[in-house]
Amino acid sequence: MPSSALPYILYHTDGCHLCDIALALVEQTDIDFQHIDICDDAALAERYGISIPVLAQGKRELFWPFDGEQLQEFIGV
């Protein structure tokens, strides 16, 4: 299992079909991650409103569109 001191966060919002696809990809990995809805936070909504889904780890961000290979590279597998 990939390990890191910094947590992974998948930014999404309900009803976003691209977010559902990204979630399915991330769930196929062995990483622990938080699933955060940007609509619950005005600052996150402003930052990621037109970019979701986004997988983040610290200052690193993987913006959609990404596939399984790009995801594996991002998490270091």
C-alpha positions as semicolon CSV with decimal commas, in nm:
position;residue;x (nm);y (nm);z (nm)
1;M;0,000;0,000;0,000
2;P;0,140;0,344;-0,088
3;S;0,205;0,548;0,222
4;S;0,250;0,916;0,279
5;A;0,251;1,160;0,566
6;L;0,008;1,385;0,379
7;P;-0,351;1,264;0,330
8;Y;-0,517;1,234;-0,008
9;I;-0,838;1,428;-0,063
10;L;-1,082;1,379;-0,347
11;Y;-1,275;1,702;-0,397
12;H;-1,616;1,648;-0,552
13;T;-1,979;1,750;-0,537
14;D;-2,298;1,547;-0,538
15;G;-2,457;1,489;-0,876
16;C;-2,127;1,521;-1,065
17;H;-2,094;1,220;-1,297
18;L;-1,724;1,292;-1,355
19;C;-1,673;1,287;-0,979
20;D;-1,839;0,945;-0,968
21;I;-1,596;0,817;-1,231
22;A;-1,298;0,963;-1,043
23;L;-1,422;0,812;-0,717
24;A;-1,443;0,468;-0,879
25;L;-1,084;0,504;-1,005
26;V;-0,952;0,617;-0,666
27;E;-1,137;0,336;-0,488
28;Q;-0,945;0,085;-0,704
29;T;-0,619;0,200;-0,544
30;D;-0,490;0,113;-0,198
31;I;-0,474;0,473;-0,077
32;D;-0,669;0,611;0,215
33;F;-0,845;0,929;0,116
34;Q;-1,103;1,178;0,230
35;H;-1,400;1,250;0,008
36;I;-1,486;1,619;0,049
37;D;-1,785;1,795;-0,110
38;I;-1,676;2,143;-0,219
39;C;-2,030;2,275;-0,174
40;D;-1,984;2,249;0,203
41;D;-1,712;2,516;0,198
42;A;-1,733;2,847;0,008
43;A;-1,354;2,871;-0,033
44;L;-1,334;2,521;-0,180
45;A;-1,631;2,592;-0,408
46;E;-1,457;2,903;-0,537
47;R;-1,124;2,725;-0,584
48;Y;-1,248;2,400;-0,741
49;G;-1,593;2,492;-0,872
50;I;-1,512;2,437;-1,238
51;S;-1,226;2,191;-1,186
52;I;-1,374;1,898;-0,995
53;P;-1,300;1,621;-0,949
54;V;-0,956;1,691;-0,809
55;L;-0,737;1,453;-0,612
56;A;-0,503;1,644;-0,385
57;Q;-0,217;1,560;-0,155
58;G;-0,073;1,862;0,019
59;K;0,011;2,113;-0,255
60;R;0,005;1,846;-0,528
61;E;-0,317;1,825;-0,728
62;L;-0,436;1,591;-1,001
63;F;-0,710;1,759;-1,200
64;W;-0,972;1,583;-1,410
65;P;-0,951;1,436;-1,666
66;F;-0,721;1,161;-1,541
67;D;-0,713;0,790;-1,603
68;G;-0,590;0,495;-1,402
69;E;-0,236;0,526;-1,533
70;Q;-0,212;0,896;-1,446
71;L;-0,362;0,823;-1,105
72;Q;-0,105;0,549;-1,038
73;E;0,174;0,786;-1,135
74;F;0,035;1,057;-0,905
75;I;0,018;0,828;-0,603
76;G;0,358;0,679;-0,679
77;V;0,272;0,319;-0,755
